[in-house]
C-alpha cells in the first residue's frame, strides 16, 4: 500500500466501514467512510488512502500504543495510558458522559485519580511532666484528565 510505504505497521483494526493502522512510532492512520467522524479527522469525508490522524501521534505529543474500531467509532490508548474515543456516540458508547451523536476528533475519556496517604506518629517522652506527640499525615492526590 503506497500510502504506508516506509511505515512499519504494528497493529490494525477494522470497523464496519473503516480501518485503522498503528505505526511503530505511535502514529495512527485511518481510511474508509468518514460518516459520524469515525476516522478522527474532524469531518465526515471519506479517505480512500491511509491518512495520519493529526490530533494523535508523536507530533501531537500523544503517541498511541493501542487502537480499536467499532462499527461506527474508534478508540486509542496513548503510551501514557489515556483513553481517547471518537465517532458515533449513540448510547454513550464513547464514554464521554453524554450521548453526542458525532465526535469527529479524538477526545479523552480516561480520568485517573490516585490518593496515597502515609501517617507517621512520633511520641517523645522526656520526663514525667513533658510528653510530645507529633502526627504527620501527608496526602498526595494525582488527577489526570485528558480533554482534547
C-alpha positions as CSV (number, residue, x, y, z in Angstrom):
1,X,0.0,0.0,0.0
2,X,1.8,3.1,-1.2
3,X,0.3,5.4,1.4
4,X,2.0,3.4,4.1
5,X,5.3,2.9,2.2
6,X,8.2,3.1,4.7
7,X,5.9,2.9,7.7
8,X,6.3,-0.1,10.0
9,X,2.8,-1.1,10.9
10,X,2.4,-2.7,14.4
11,X,-1.4,-3.1,14.5
12,X,-4.6,-2.9,12.6
13,X,-8.3,-2.6,13.5
14,X,-11.4,-2.8,11.3
15,X,-14.8,-1.3,11.8
16,X,-17.9,-1.9,9.6
17,X,-16.9,0.9,7.2
18,X,-13.3,2.0,8.2
19,X,-9.9,0.7,9.0
20,X,-7.2,1.9,11.4
21,X,-3.5,1.2,11.4
22,X,-0.8,2.0,14.0
23,X,2.8,2.7,13.2
24,X,5.7,1.7,15.4
25,X,6.2,5.5,16.1
26,X,2.8,5.7,17.7
27,X,1.0,7.4,14.8
28,X,-2.5,6.1,14.0
29,X,-3.8,6.2,10.4
30,X,-7.4,5.8,9.2
31,X,-9.3,5.3,6.0
32,X,-12.7,4.3,4.7
33,X,-16.1,6.0,5.1
34,X,-15.9,9.1,7.3
35,X,-19.5,9.2,8.4
36,X,-20.1,10.1,12.1
37,X,-16.5,11.3,12.4
38,X,-15.2,7.7,12.8
39,X,-11.9,8.5,11.0
40,X,-10.9,11.1,13.6
41,X,-10.0,13.9,11.1
42,X,-12.7,16.4,12.3
43,X,-15.0,15.9,9.4
44,X,-17.2,13.2,7.8
45,X,-15.3,13.0,4.5
46,X,-14.2,9.5,3.3
47,X,-10.5,8.8,3.0
48,X,-9.5,6.4,0.2
49,X,-5.9,6.0,1.4
50,X,-4.4,5.7,4.9
51,X,-4.3,9.2,6.4
52,X,-2.4,10.1,9.6
53,X,-4.8,11.2,12.3
54,X,-3.2,14.7,13.0
55,X,-4.7,15.0,16.5
56,X,-2.7,11.9,17.6
57,X,0.8,10.6,17.2
58,X,4.3,11.8,18.2
59,X,4.0,15.3,16.7
60,X,0.9,16.0,18.9
61,X,2.7,14.5,22.0
62,X,0.0,11.8,22.1
63,X,1.8,8.8,20.8
64,X,-0.6,5.9,20.6
65,X,0.1,2.3,21.8
66,X,-3.1,0.6,21.0
67,X,-6.1,1.1,18.6
68,X,-9.5,-0.5,18.2
69,X,-12.5,0.1,15.9
70,X,-16.2,-0.4,16.5
71,X,-18.8,-0.3,13.7
72,X,-19.1,3.4,13.8
73,X,-16.5,4.6,16.3
74,X,-12.8,4.3,17.1
75,X,-10.6,4.1,20.2
76,X,-7.0,4.7,21.0
77,X,-4.8,4.3,24.1
78,X,-1.8,6.6,24.4
79,X,1.6,5.5,25.7
80,X,0.8,7.4,28.9
81,X,-2.4,5.3,29.4
82,X,-5.0,7.9,28.3
83,X,-8.1,6.5,26.5
84,X,-9.4,8.5,23.6
85,X,-12.6,7.9,21.5
86,X,-14.3,9.4,18.5
87,X,-17.1,8.7,16.0
88,X,-20.8,7.9,16.6
89,X,-21.6,8.2,20.3
90,X,-25.1,6.9,20.5
91,X,-26.0,5.2,23.7
92,X,-22.9,6.7,25.4
93,X,-20.6,4.2,23.7
94,X,-17.7,6.8,23.5
95,X,-17.6,7.2,27.3
96,X,-17.8,11.0,27.4
97,X,-20.7,11.1,29.8
98,X,-23.2,12.1,27.2
99,X,-24.9,10.7,24.1
100,X,-23.5,13.0,21.4
101,X,-24.1,11.6,18.0
102,X,-20.9,12.9,16.4
103,X,-17.4,13.4,17.8
104,X,-15.1,14.0,14.8
105,X,-11.8,14.4,16.7
106,X,-10.3,12.1,19.3
107,X,-11.5,13.1,22.8
108,X,-10.2,11.9,26.1
109,X,-12.4,9.9,28.4
110,X,-10.0,8.4,30.9
111,X,-9.6,10.1,34.2
112,X,-7.4,8.5,36.8
113,X,-7.3,9.7,40.4
114,X,-5.0,8.1,42.9
115,X,-4.6,9.1,46.5
116,X,-1.9,7.9,48.8
117,X,-1.6,8.7,52.4
118,X,1.1,8.0,54.9
119,X,0.9,8.7,58.7
120,X,3.8,8.9,61.0
121,X,3.4,9.2,64.7
122,X,6.3,10.1,66.9
123,X,6.0,10.1,70.6
124,X,8.8,11.6,72.7
125,X,8.7,11.5,76.5
126,X,11.4,13.5,78.2
127,X,10.3,13.4,81.8
128,X,7.2,12.6,83.7
129,X,5.9,16.1,83.1
130,X,6.6,16.5,79.3
131,X,5.1,14.3,76.6
132,X,5.4,15.4,73.0
133,X,3.3,13.7,70.3
134,X,3.7,14.6,66.7
135,X,1.5,13.2,64.0
136,X,2.3,13.9,60.4
137,X,0.0,12.9,57.6
138,X,1.0,13.5,54.0
139,X,-1.6,13.1,51.3
140,X,-0.8,13.2,47.6
141,X,-3.6,13.3,45.1
142,X,-2.8,13.0,41.4
143,X,-5.6,13.5,38.9
144,X,-5.0,13.1,35.2
145,X,-7.8,14.3,32.9
146,X,-7.2,14.5,29.2
147,X,-9.5,16.7,27.2
148,X,-8.9,17.4,23.6
